[in-house]
C-alpha cells in the first residue's frame, strides 16, 4: 500500500544518511592522512640514508617505512573506492582487448617474480565503459589470481560474446577458497588470508569490493566459483 511504502521509505532515509556520512568521513579522513604520512615517509627515508645510524636502527626504520607504504596503499584504495561510490564516471567506447592488455602489463613485475604466465584469449570487443576503472578491475583480479597461485603456474583470461553481454572469465589453478567464505568475498574489509594460507602476503580486503563496484558502475555483474586446491574463477558480465 501507499502508506506502507511511505513508512518504509521514511525508515530508509536515516539509514542512507548514515551510510553517506560514513562514506564522506572515510574520504575526508583519507585525504587528511596523506600529508602526515608523506612527511613521515620522507623523514624515515632521510634517516635511512644517513651514515650515522647503527645498522639495527636502520633495519628498524626500514620496517617502519614498509608500514608507512602499506598505510599509503590502504589510503589510496579507500580514496579510489570513495570516487567509485560518489562520483559520476565518464563512459567512452573502449576495446576490452586493449583494457586487458594494459592491465596485464601493470601486473607484469608481480607475475614475473612468481614466474606465472598470464594467458589471454580475447577479441577486440567494443563496449561503453570507463577505461581507467576497467583497467583497475582487471589489475585487481590478476593481482588476486597471482597472489593465490603457485609459482610457475598459469592464470588465464577468456572473453566471449553472449547475446548482449561480454562474458569474461579470469581463472587460476591456485589454492582456491572454501565455499563457506564465497558469499562474503566481495564485502569491504573482508579477509580470509589466514583461512586460505598463512604464507600469503596479507591485504586490506578492499580489492574485490572495488572490483564489484566497478562492475556495478558498468551495469554488469561479477561472480566467483572456487574449489580448495583446484583454483578460482571470476566471471564478469558487461553489457555490449
C-alpha positions, 0 to 999 in steps of 0.5 A, a space after each residue: 500500500 501507499 502508506 506502507 511504502 511511505 513508512 518504509 521509505 521514511 525508515 530508509 532515509 536515516 539509514 542512507 544518511 548514515 551510510 553517506 556520512 560514513 562514506 564522506 568521513 572515510 574520504 575526508 579522513 583519507 585525504 587528511 592522512 596523506 600529508 602526515 604520512 608523506 612527511 613521515 615517509 620522507 623523514 624515515 627515508 632521510 634517516 635511512 640514508 644517513 651514515 650515522 645510524 647503527 645498522 639495527 636502527 636502520 633495519 628498524 626504520 626500514 620496517 617502519 617505512 614498509 608500514 608507512 607504504 602499506 598505510 599509503 596503499 590502504 589510503 589510496 584504495 579507500 580514496 579510489 573506492 570513495 570516487 567509485 561510490 560518489 562520483 559520476 564516471 565518464 563512459 567512452 567506447 573502449 576495446 576490452 582487448 586493449 583494457 586487458 592488455 594494459 592491465 596485464 602489463 601493470 601486473 607484469 613485475 608481480 607475475 614475473 617474480 612468481 614466474 606465472 604466465 598470464 594467458 589471454 584469449 580475447 577479441 577486440 570487443 567494443 563496449 561503453 565503459 570507463 577505461 581507467 576503472 576497467 583497467 583497475 578491475 582487471 589489475 585487481 583480479 590478476 593481482 588476486 589470481 597471482 597472489 593465490 597461485 603457485 609459482 610457475 603456474 598459469 592464470 588465464 583470461 577468456 572473453 566471449 560474446 553472449 547475446 548482449 553481454 561480454 562474458 569474461 572469465 579470469 581463472 587460476 589453478 591456485 589454492 582456491 577458497 572454501 565455499 563457506 567464505 564465497 558469499 562474503 568475498 566481495 564485502 569491504 574489509 573482508 579477509 580470509 588470508 589466514 583461512 586460505 594460507 598463512 604464507 600469503 602476503 596479507 591485504 586490506 580486503 578492499 580489492 574485490 569490493 572495488 572490483 564489484 563496484 566497478 562492475 556495478 558502475 558498468 551495469 554488469 555483474 561479477 561472480 566467483 566459483 572456487 574449489 580448495 586446491 583446484 583454483 578460482 574463477 571470476 566471471 564478469 558480465 558487461 553489457 555490449 
